[in-house]
Amino acid sequence: MKIKSFKNINGWRWIGFLLAMISVSILSNANISTQWVGWSFSVIACVMWIYFGLKDRDWPRALMEFMYLVLSMRATYNWLLI
C-alpha cells in the first residue's frame, strides 16, 4: 500500500506547519496584546493548508481548515477592531 500524500512533501508544507506552531504558541501565551498576531499567523497557515488539502484532494482536511480559517478571521477582526 502506497501513501500518495507523503511522496511530494515540499518546503511549503513545513512553512505552513511552522506558522501553525507559532500561532498556537502565541495564542497559548497569556499576553493579551499579542493575540491578534497569533490569529493572523493562523489565518495564513489555514490558507496554506486549505490549498494543500485541495491539491491532495483531501476534502475533509480542506473543509476543516476552511472552518478554522473563518473562525480565525473572525477572531482577528474581533481583536483588532472591537
DAZI-V429113 format. One record per backbone hydrogen bond with DSSP energy under -0.5 kcal/mol. NH is the residue of the N-H (numbers start at 0). CO is the residue of the C=O. E is the energy in kcal/mol with one decimal. If there is no record, write none. Layout:
nh->NH co->CO e->E
nh->NH co->CO e->E
//
This chain:
nh->3 co->1 e->-0.8
nh->5 co->2 e->-0.7
nh->6 co->3 e->-1.4
nh->8 co->5 e->-0.7
nh->9 co->7 e->-0.5
nh->12 co->9 e->-0.8
nh->13 co->9 e->-1.0
nh->14 co->10 e->-2.0
nh->15 co->11 e->-2.4
nh->16 co->12 e->-2.3
nh->17 co->13 e->-2.6
nh->18 co->14 e->-2.7
nh->19 co->15 e->-2.1
nh->20 co->16 e->-2.3
nh->21 co->17 e->-2.5
nh->22 co->18 e->-2.5
nh->23 co->19 e->-2.1
nh->24 co->20 e->-2.2
nh->25 co->21 e->-2.3
nh->26 co->22 e->-2.7
nh->27 co->23 e->-2.0
nh->28 co->25 e->-0.9
nh->31 co->29 e->-0.9
nh->33 co->30 e->-1.0
nh->34 co->31 e->-1.3
nh->36 co->33 e->-0.7
nh->37 co->33 e->-1.5
nh->38 co->34 e->-2.3
nh->39 co->35 e->-2.0
nh->40 co->36 e->-2.5
nh->41 co->37 e->-1.9
nh->42 co->38 e->-2.0
nh->43 co->39 e->-1.9
nh->44 co->40 e->-2.6
nh->45 co->41 e->-2.6
nh->46 co->42 e->-2.2
nh->47 co->43 e->-1.9
nh->48 co->44 e->-2.5
nh->49 co->45 e->-2.4
nh->50 co->46 e->-2.0
nh->51 co->47 e->-2.2
nh->52 co->48 e->-2.3
nh->53 co->49 e->-2.6
nh->54 co->50 e->-2.7
nh->55 co->51 e->-2.4
nh->56 co->53 e->-0.7
nh->57 co->52 e->-3.0
nh->58 co->56 e->-1.1
nh->61 co->57 e->-2.2
nh->62 co->58 e->-2.7
nh->63 co->59 e->-2.3
nh->64 co->60 e->-2.5
nh->65 co->61 e->-2.1
nh->66 co->62 e->-2.3
nh->67 co->63 e->-2.1
nh->68 co->64 e->-2.4
nh->69 co->65 e->-2.3
nh->70 co->66 e->-2.0
nh->71 co->67 e->-2.4
nh->72 co->68 e->-2.6
nh->73 co->69 e->-2.1
nh->74 co->70 e->-2.3
nh->75 co->71 e->-2.6
nh->76 co->72 e->-2.3
nh->77 co->73 e->-2.5
nh->78 co->74 e->-2.4
nh->79 co->75 e->-2.1
nh->80 co->76 e->-2.6
nh->81 co->76 e->-0.5
nh->81 co->77 e->-1.3
//
